[in-house]
Amino acid sequence: MNTLKRGYSIVKKDSRVVSDIRDIKVDDIRAVSKEAYVLPTDCDHHIYILRDSDRMNSFAQNALLKIMEEPPQNTMFLLLSPS
């Protein structure tokens, strides 16, 4: 799996896994948000998998809530947590 900067991993061209050993910060969510508004190129949907989503700080949670309330067309979010 190719690794991009700051914990993003390429799963498929239009899919991303957001995770790292650190907390998920608001800048990570803002990067996802910015990218999510670009239409997918090779697939029908953008898919964002946020592993360890329980590690998001409150600023990141608020930023994610904003995009999830009115998600871009053809975008899916999967939030995973160990419990």
N, C-alpha and C positions, 0 to 999 in steps of 0.2 A: 504494500500500500504506500503510495507516495504521500509525503508529509508536506504540508504548506506551513507558513509561519503561524506561530502561536496556537498550536494544538489542533489545527484543522487537518483532516485527513480526507483524501479523495476516495470515495466509495465508488462512484460513477461520475461521469462528467458533470451532471447536474444534481449531485447529492453531496452533502457534507456531514461529517461527524464533528461535533464541537465538544471537546473534552481535553483535559490535561490533568496533571497531578495537582494543579493549583485550582483556585476558585474560578468560576466563570464570571467574568467582569462585564460591566456595561459596554466597554469597547468591543468585546467579542460579539455581543448581541447587536450592537449598532452595525458592525461589519456584516453580520448575517442579514439584518434588515435591509441594508443598502443593496446587497446582492440579490435579495429575494424579489425586489421590484423589477429586475431585469428578466425578460421572458426566457424560459429554458430554450436551449439550442438543439440538443439531440434527443430530448425526452419530452414527455407530456407534462411533467411536473418537476419542480425543485423539491427535494426532500432534505430536510435538516434534522439530524438526529443529535439531540442534546443529551449525551451520557452524563451521568452524575449531576442531573439538573438540580438536585438538592444542594449543590455547592454554589449556586448562584447567590450573589449578594443582593441586597434589596434594590439597588439601582438597576442591576441587570434584570431582576424580576419585573420591575416596572416597565423597562424598555421592551421586554418580551411580551408583557401583557398588552402593551399598546399595539404591537404588530399582530398579535393573535386576535384582538378584538375586531380588527378589519384586515384580515390577511390578504396579501396580493393574490391575484388569480394564479391558479396552477402551482400553489405552494402548500406543502404539508410539513408539519412539525411533529416530531416524535420526542417526547420528553421521557427520559429513563432515569430511574433512581433505584438504589439498592433496596429500599424498603417502602 
